[in-house]
């Protein structure tokens, strides 16, 4: 199995993916299964695409982790130069969302054309949404989730489940008054305590120090990975407020 990059020889657009099939014949012909890539192959023809194997792996988990890291490193989802729509790994968007560009929104819109949005999702888009700083201090109210997303150029996935952290702020639906909420540091502390019985590789203070090193000391993913003994993809997940995969390892 391996991580690869497929390139459109006509317009130069690329696609980063992972191939895990054990069928050598299929593996050789495989160019990728991303929606936009498949459409492009139909439009331009297979002969106008070239696949380059970037790295070979012995197990699927490592291959998918590297795929996710590479997509993040290249900013492939937001870039006009790539066909990628998701963050990689085992597919789909991550629990916490990041700032997305108009190009990415257009990609997603085109890929979802003709699909009906679930009623629950339509209703949630109209909920009054509140914005707080990382100390839990109320900043601003938006008449709906969609308006909050539009004005801040973000996508608030997961907010239906409670307070979320995204782009340096805390977000939640309005469920009463504007009382201040738990600061982000406290949220991390609670999260760490709840998971302390697992085989956690990082302590709660290490997680906070990692974030501090990235934001204030400007350490790269490489240096953070070496300093804290975790993979670059885990570093990326922590910095972007995504999942905490390392706790079960």
TIMAR-947021 format. One line per 10 residues: their letters; for each residue x, y, z of C-alpha. Coordinates in Angstrom, 2 decimals. Layout:
A) X:Y:Z; ...;
! end
This chain:
XXXXXXXXXX) 0.00:0.00:0.00; 1.17:3.50:-0.72; 0.41:7.23:-0.76; 0.40:8.74:-4.23; -0.17:11.92:-6.19; -2.11:11.89:-9.45; -1.52:14.78:-11.82; -3.65:16.11:-14.68; -1.12:16.60:-17.48; -3.37:19.14:-19.20;
XXXXXXXXXX) -4.15:21.64:-16.45; -1.63:20.61:-13.80; -4.20:19.93:-11.06; -3.28:17.15:-8.63; -4.85:14.70:-6.21; -3.29:13.17:-3.09; -4.59:9.74:-2.11; -3.82:6.35:-0.60; -4.02:2.94:-2.32; -4.54:-0.03:0.02;
XXXXXXXXXX) -5.59:-2.77:-2.42; -3.48:-5.95:-2.48; -4.44:-6.62:-6.09; -1.31:-5.69:-8.03; -3.17:-5.26:-11.33; -5.76:-2.91:-9.82; -3.06:-1.05:-7.90; -1.13:-0.36:-11.09; -4.18:1.09:-12.89; -5.55:2.97:-9.89;
XXXXXXXXXX) -5.51:6.77:-10.23; -7.79:7.70:-7.32; -11.46:7.71:-6.32; -12.06:11.34:-5.34; -15.29:12.71:-6.82; -13.70:15.65:-8.60; -10.79:13.54:-9.81; -13.12:10.88:-11.25; -15.06:13.56:-13.11; -11.84:15.05:-14.45;
XXXXXXXXXX) -10.63:11.65:-15.66; -13.91:11.18:-17.54; -13.53:14.64:-19.06; -9.86:14.53:-20.07; -9.24:10.78:-20.42; -7.01:8.46:-18.37; -4.12:8.95:-20.78; -3.84:12.56:-19.61; -3.21:11.63:-15.96; 0.03:10.52:-14.37;
XXXXXXXXXX) 0.40:8.83:-10.97; 3.49:9.23:-8.81; 3.97:6.96:-5.77; 5.26:9.14:-2.94; 5.76:6.62:-0.14; 5.17:2.89:0.41; 3.87:1.51:3.75; 3.56:-1.87:5.48; 0.22:-1.15:7.15; -2.94:0.77:6.27;
XXXXXXXXXX) -3.06:2.94:9.38; 0.37:4.47:8.74; -0.49:4.99:5.07; -3.71:6.83:5.89; -2.02:8.92:8.57; 0.62:10.04:6.10; -2.04:10.78:3.48; -3.85:13.01:5.96; -0.59:14.73:6.97; 0.37:15.38:3.34;
XXXXXXXXXX) -3.06:16.78:2.44; -2.80:19.13:5.43; 0.80:20.09:4.63; -0.07:20.95:1.02; -3.36:22.63:2.05; -4.83:20.49:-0.73; -8.50:20.86:0.26; -8.42:24.66:0.02; -5.96:24.88:-2.85; -7.05:25.56:-6.43;
XXXXXXXXXX) -4.27:23.21:-7.52; -5.82:20.04:-6.06; -8.95:17.92:-6.56; -9.10:16.86:-2.89; -12.37:17.54:-1.04; -11.63:15.96:2.36; -8.81:15.81:4.90; -7.91:12.21:4.08; -7.20:9.47:6.61; -10.30:7.31:6.76;
XXXXXXXXXX) -12.34:9.84:4.80; -14.88:12.58:5.59; -14.47:15.91:7.29; -13.02:16.08:10.77; -15.06:16.76:13.91; -13.80:20.30:14.26; -13.82:22.46:11.15; -11.33:24.90:9.81; -11.57:28.06:7.82; -12.47:27.20:4.25;
XXXXXXXXXX) -12.02:29.14:1.05; -14.63:30.02:-1.56; -12.97:27.48:-3.85; -13.51:24.71:-1.29; -17.11:25.76:-0.78; -17.60:25.62:-4.54; -16.00:22.16:-4.66; -18.32:20.88:-1.95; -21.35:22.57:-3.48; -20.71:20.95:-6.86;
XXXXXXXXXX) -20.12:17.53:-5.35; -23.39:17.77:-3.37; -25.47:19.10:-6.26; -28.82:17.34:-6.41; -28.60:16.01:-2.85; -31.22:17.01:-0.29; -30.00:18.41:3.03; -31.39:16.55:6.10; -34.28:18.37:7.82; -32.34:18.47:11.12;
XXXXXXXXXX) -29.42:20.19:9.38; -31.71:22.74:7.74; -33.25:23.58:11.13; -29.85:23.87:12.83; -28.70:26.43:10.25; -31.24:28.90:11.66; -30.21:28.60:15.34; -28.92:31.78:16.99; -25.17:31.29:17.30; -22.86:32.85:19.89;
XXXXXXXXXX) -19.15:33.64:19.61; -16.75:33.72:22.62; -13.03:34.30:23.05; -10.80:31.51:24.40; -11.34:32.79:27.95; -15.06:32.11:27.58; -16.02:35.80:27.33; -19.01:36.57:25.08; -18.15:38.53:21.92; -20.99:38.50:19.42;
XXXXXXXXXX) -24.38:37.02:18.49; -25.38:35.90:14.99; -29.02:35.37:13.94; -28.16:31.92:12.54; -25.39:29.39:12.17; -25.22:30.08:8.44; -24.77:33.82:9.08; -21.97:33.13:11.58; -20.28:30.93:8.99; -20.72:33.50:6.23;
XXXXXXXXXX) -19.37:36.46:8.20; -16.38:34.54:9.57; -15.66:32.44:6.46; -15.82:29.18:8.42; -17.94:26.04:8.75; -19.15:25.15:12.26; -19.45:21.38:12.18; -20.17:19.71:15.53; -21.72:22.77:17.17; -24.99:20.81:17.51;
XXXXXXXXXX) -23.31:18.79:20.28; -22.25:21.79:22.37; -19.36:24.26:22.65; -16.69:23.88:19.97; -13.32:25.52:19.36; -12.57:26.89:15.91; -10.22:29.54:14.47; -9.21:30.86:17.89; -12.76:31.28:19.24; -15.41:29.24:21.06;
XXXXXXXXXX) -18.83:28.77:19.44; -22.21:27.53:20.67; -25.92:27.79:20.00; -27.84:30.25:22.17; -29.67:28.35:24.89; -30.39:31.14:27.36; -28.54:34.35:28.22; -25.04:35.53:27.37; -23.30:34.22:30.50; -19.62:33.54:30.02;
XXXXXXXXXX) -18.64:29.91:29.50; -15.72:27.67:30.49; -12.41:28.89:29.00; -10.74:26.72:26.39; -7.92:25.74:28.77; -10.54:24.35:31.17; -12.23:22.46:28.34; -8.88:20.83:27.50; -8.32:20.02:31.15; -11.73:18.37:31.47;
XXXXXXXXXX) -11.16:16.46:28.26; -7.80:15.21:29.50; -9.23:14.15:32.87; -12.07:12.24:31.19; -9.53:10.36:29.10; -6.87:9.91:31.80; -7.76:6.23:32.25; -6.81:5.55:28.66; -3.24:4.94:27.59; -2.64:8.61:26.88;
XXXXXXXXXX) 0.70:9.56:25.37; 0.46:13.25:26.30; -0.49:14.82:29.61; -2.90:17.74:29.66; -0.04:20.20:30.37; 1.88:18.84:27.39; -1.09:19.45:25.09; -1.31:23.06:26.25; 2.46:23.48:25.94; 2.35:22.08:22.40;
XXXXXXXXXX) -0.29:24.62:21.39; 1.72:27.38:23.07; 4.90:26.30:21.27; 3.10:26.43:17.93; 1.35:29.78:18.46; 4.05:31.68:20.35; 7.37:29.95:19.69; 6.49:29.26:16.04; 7.74:25.66:16.14; 7.10:23.65:12.97;
XXXXXXXXXX) 5.10:20.41:12.85; 8.44:18.57:12.48; 9.90:20.09:15.64; 6.67:19.63:17.60; 6.51:16.00:16.50; 10.06:15.36:17.71; 9.65:17.34:20.93; 6.42:15.66:22.08; 6.98:12.23:20.53; 3.81:12.08:18.42;
XXXXXXXXXX) 3.17:11.91:14.68; 2.85:15.01:12.52; -0.78:14.15:11.80; -1.51:14.14:15.55; 0.23:17.50:15.87; -1.97:18.79:13.04; -5.13:17.47:14.76; -4.22:19.19:18.04; -3.33:22.53:16.44; -6.53:22.57:14.36;
XXXXXXXXX) -8.73:21.53:17.28; -9.67:18.22:15.70; -9.74:14.75:17.24; -7.20:13.51:19.81; -6.19:10.21:18.25; -3.06:9.79:20.39; -4.98:9.09:23.64; -5.70:5.49:22.66; -2.16:4.67:21.58;
! end
